[in-house]
Amino acid sequence: MLTELPPDILIHILSQLKPRDIISTCKTLASVSRQKTIWIKAIDRMCPEESLFRPSFPTDESSISRLEAISAGPIKWKKLFTRSGVRPRATPVRGCLFSVSDVFEDPLEYLFLVPGGRFLVAHNSDVLAVFDLDSPNSMEPVLSTKLSGDPVITCVHPARDEEKLHVALVSMFVDIDDEPPEPQYFAEIHEISLSTRSEYAIRKIAGYDFLERSIDDDEIVHLVSMSYDTLAVLCSGIMRVWRFTTDEWNVFRLDCEPVHGMTLLEEDILFFHSSSISIYSAWERDTVPRASAFPSYTGLGEYNRDQLACIKPRSERKLAATDASLDGTMMEGLDSWFTGSRPYTYFERHTFSDINSQDEDEECDVTIDTYFLEHSDANSDMTTTDAPLRHFLTFTFKNVFSEYPSTFKPCGGVMYRLVHDRYGLYCQSVIRRSDQTKETYETRIMDPVLYLSFFNLPHEAFDNLTTFCPASGKLCCVGMDSETDEADNTIHVLDFF
């Protein structure tokens, strides 16, 4: 009998189980499971599986009951879907708010809850700060630093070191003395260390300035994607892949259809076009030093693109779509935190209807075609003569705003898509199962799982100023000034279990 084994053997066995299996053990084993080491090991396994930030959980100083609660986070989140009713709703079980006006003089522009639910990254036009939501004095940042410019794009991603984060900021400034004034962009990388064994630290580890000139202003497109130690920037048709820890570069021009979006897939870059996707190798060509990554300008002030190789995609494929006209907006679906860390990605086509062109704030219907791509597919020789890549899921959301984002977050082995409306989140679970012969997909629609009704957050603020972690059941958002429609620098922290 299992229960007759020596305690040290039982502890070893329980240490190999997932939290849900430990919780469901019999009474005899349950008494053994009260060993702290079992729950520490469970969290150590859970963090890489769920892509949670390990320093979010100070296991050495936590009680056993606290460790159990942390381990059960994905289970509790899943239980929200099993409530009675066709469309179950969840409302916060507790919440708080605090002002950060002493930290940020100007309105907040970005908010990101690090997966794990403890650390909150925020910035406005001139300050980057990190808050510890588990601290009794959470309104005081544990780290902050001044910024060199006003960020227009922000990416947060785990570093290779599990106790550090990388924050990429692409900022813009305009020299008013230029005639005509031209925007100049620069990227900077900040490394945030939140190790439990040393003092917290934040430092700028890399940066570069770039100014792209183009005869056609419509050609200037700024797309950014980051994965671990690599930043990819597409600007005016020029692709720069930068390994910022070693300052290595790969620079080339794209020979493909107009790009709507892009994302890093480990060693590849996936580009989204209006009716197709294409794959480029991020490091196919030899790397170059920084000096060679920025070709010189001609005497007329135009960018000398001829110095750069014009590269065709390694592979490409057409997309199937619900709307035969293929008139939609392509976008990456997987939350940027998980970019490059998983063997797959999700992306979508959004097609809007019933839009009142006279009012940008008018609600509309959006039909979302969702696609799935594994890295093995990206590495294959896809061609435009192949059958179009089929969307595995189509759903129409009613009465949302065209500016609302849609993002995928994994939790407990299930991928969840979150779509905002004015007051809450629609949540859709995509359960992916496979057998030896084919892959099948199962979906459930929850409308809405999370519902915020105690304040009105303008739709244009939802993208960067609302952030959610399913594994911790925690959501953070910024209050808005009803008169100015700007962030009032109060942060709401809501717990759903």
RAPEUR-V404301 format. One record per residue. SS is DSSP state (~ for helix, > for strand, _ for the rest). Layout:
((SS) (SS))
This chain:
((_) (~) (~) (~) (_) (_) (~) (~) (~) (~) (~) (~) (~) (~) (_) (_) (_) (_) (~) (~) (~) (~) (~) (_) (_) (_) (~) (~) (~) (~) (~) (~) (_) (_) (_) (~) (~) (~) (~) (~) (~) (~) (~) (~) (~) (~) (~) (~) (~) (~) (_) (_) (_) (~) (~) (~) (_) (_) (~) (~) (~) (_) (_) (~) (~) (~) (~) (~) (~) (~) (~) (_) (~) (~) (~) (~) (~) (~) (~) (~) (~) (~) (_) (_) (_) (_) (_) (_) (_) (>) (_) (_) (_) (>) (>) (>) (>) (>) (>) (_) (_) (_) (_) (_) (_) (_) (_) (_) (_) (>) (>) (>) (>) (_) (_) (_) (_) (_) (>) (>) (>) (>) (>) (_) (_) (_) (>) (>) (>) (>) (>) (>) (_) (_) (_) (_) (_) (_) (_) (_) (_) (_) (>) (>) (>) (>) (_) (_) (_) (>) (>) (>) (>) (>) (>) (>) (>) (>) (_) (_) (_) (_) (_) (>) (>) (>) (>) (>) (>) (>) (>) (>) (>) (>) (_) (_) (_) (_) (_) (_) (_) (_) (>) (>) (>) (>) (>) (>) (>) (>) (>) (>) (>) (_) (_) (_) (_) (_) (_) (_) (>) (>) (>) (>) (>) (>) (>) (>) (>) (>) (_) (_) (_) (_) (_) (_) (~) (~) (~) (_) (_) (>) (>) (>) (>) (>) (>) (_) (_) (>) (>) (>) (>) (>) (>) (_) (_) (>) (>) (>) (>) (>) (>) (_) (_) (_) (_) (>) (>) (>) (>) (>) (>) (>) (>) (_) (_) (_) (_) (_) (>) (>) (>) (>) (>) (_) (_) (>) (>) (>) (>) (>) (_) (_) (_) (>) (>) (>) (>) (>) (>) (_) (_) (_) (_) (_) (_) (>) (_) (~) (~) (~) (~) (_) (_) (_) (>) (_) (_) (_) (_) (_) (>) (_) (~) (~) (~) (_) (_) (>) (>) (>) (_) (_) (>) (>) (>) (>) (>) (_) (_) (_) (_) (_) (_) (_) (_) (_) (>) (>) (>) (>) (_) (>) (_) (~) (~) (~) (_) (_) (_) (_) (_) (>) (>) (>) (>) (>) (>) (>) (>) (>) (>) (_) (_) (_) (_) (_) (_) (_) (_) (_) (_) (>) (>) (>) (>) (>) (>) (>) (>) (>) (>) (>) (~) (~) (~) (~) (~) (_) (_) (_) (_) (_) (_) (_) (_) (_) (>) (_) (_) (_) (>) (>) (>) (>) (>) (>) (>) (>) (_) (_) (_) (_) (_) (>) (>) (>) (>) (>) (>) (_) (_) (>) (>) (>) (>) (>) (>) (>) (_) (_) (_) (>) (>) (>) (>) (>) (>) (>) (>) (>) (>) (>) (_) (_) (_) (_) (>) (>) (>) (>) (>) (>) (>) (>) (>) (>) (>) (>) (>) (_) (_) (_) (_) (_) (_) (_) (~) (~) (~) (~) (~) (~) (~) (>) (>) (>) (>) (_) (_) (_) (_) (>) (>) (>) (>) (>) (>) (>) (_) (_) (_) (_) (_) (_) (>) (>) (>) (>) (>) (>) (>) (>) (>) (_) (_))
